[in-house]
Amino acid sequence: MAGAKPHLGRYSRGPLKAAFAAIDIYLRPIVIGARIDRIREQTIKMKKVLVGHGEAKLAIETAMFDIFGKSSGLSIADLLGGRVRDTIPLSFSIADPDFDADMRRMQHMVPEGNRIFKVKTGVKSHKEDVAHLEAMRKAFGDEIDLRIDYNQALQPFGAIATLHDVDQFKPTFIEQPVPHDCLTAMASFTADLDTPILADESCFDARDLMEIIRLQAADAISVKLMKTGGILDAQGLMAIAAAARVPGYGELSGRVGSRLQRGPSLSRRRRASRSDANSICRITC
């Protein structure tokens, strides 16, 4: 079986070669000859023979859903219980090193109905980040929905002053401002700021989520299939989050020319998000 493997980057807990080895050496023996209609049983077996390597397990699970769906004439969303939504809003990332180029794109996109923009911060100076946020609010006002993503760029000491500066622009959320293991700092931001804090790299699995809930270290979590290791585990994660009243932000990132596969991978994640009523879904470009 061949699955659609997502792009590996900062969200991976291992290199690409490790994911390939996990499939080729450890997962192949238990996959060959497996019943295609017993996907959950197969995911349990994969957990027993291999710790971690969510990307590899996701590839296997995806292939099984793909084959089972095609053989039964059902979409993945149908196999998961059916859709709860028919459309998913588009979010566009403001991440071009040339900010003026991003502003020109927004000048075209906003009149066409695009409203959600995630701004990648922490790469340039804080002064530049603030200037860019100010320029976007000045140009488009409250017509746009701004989100801020630091990708762990800040250090806990002094981060609160930086976050207060961006808080004034009323973003929908601030994503992962500090390194993934700095949950005490995340909890202090969650308590101190008006803007909700979104945990991304801090939340891979149920254990991570339980600790976030215990410490009140985030207002919401980002759920990515390559982090959870599969659609079924992502649904399990969302069940815990829903019980704790912690919203989940389902995200698919992609851009023209990237290594993200636009066929089965895009379809798989859209269908998984459409079948989970507790997720806040965004397709990010």
Steps between C-alpha positions, in 0.01 A plus 500: 500500500617852425374796699521871440775621730481865615779752491764454769636809667512663842197294611674168448665319790740325266666532158347380174733199491374390841138507379594290197690252717207477741269399214747276320647313797246505782154561353522307175491153667174572683338677204549231237188285496308718747122529464420833344170531691671484843684831504475564873644156575792579270570831674515318836751250357715783362514665843615174657789442262616861463515799736455842340546543123154649453570589138568136411188375681292770332619386157388141572168603650433735207565222249258270683226763509563578132476137389203421724316812388553434131400134534178591683414812299519724807702809578728511803253741662226239452718231653554726802128555552408762244555870443408772745596782259522540123749785478825595676616864521828594334785651704790664319841523669685831497854364489668646193841657587375788283213634711401747228435203271268349761316832531449508124355150518263610775387795290376247245378231742293704746260645238453143371371390839814368672491607864731273701874570507759332721808715552830321559685700765831468684710462186566871456548751781215571738492858375442377145232254614309778677534729197361227271203430727430872526513534120252217451254638755535849353436375147217255570373578851272243661408366158775240535547224758864508612677205668860510623740204494842522668602137433681489840711806411487679837680416822285496817693780668367827363246339268200647678601857407527396135161330511335801663626709206330274245192452719393854411431393141227262623611178333268199520779305665876494561650164404788332683696808611770307692673160470278195534616401849442842660148425620528707818571807288214406265268481802605848613428642154161328494411657833639846426401576140163584350598314182461119516818290493512210253730204572654336192842346553410452868218260411574182307300238688253436782769520769606842375139616497431374853799699628384810314156462655646442848718811483245705303787566261288582193152610399498277190716239325618446145425148376712366214476141381876458469532597867231263629605214275166452329139603456367269772746631759420856394133431569596357840699815575204715403271298726718585800521864392122521460446360849730770640337771286827558315437578130706320238642676196534259208754622249632397161797701376602515138644724233575465131829316453509355853554133578146470633305261281189665363304188409420240767663704777285809442185295457573288808545793734203690365279197552636433847431862601156497345403200714606648838246739649743625767772623266548858384609429145730709284682419178820704510691606190 
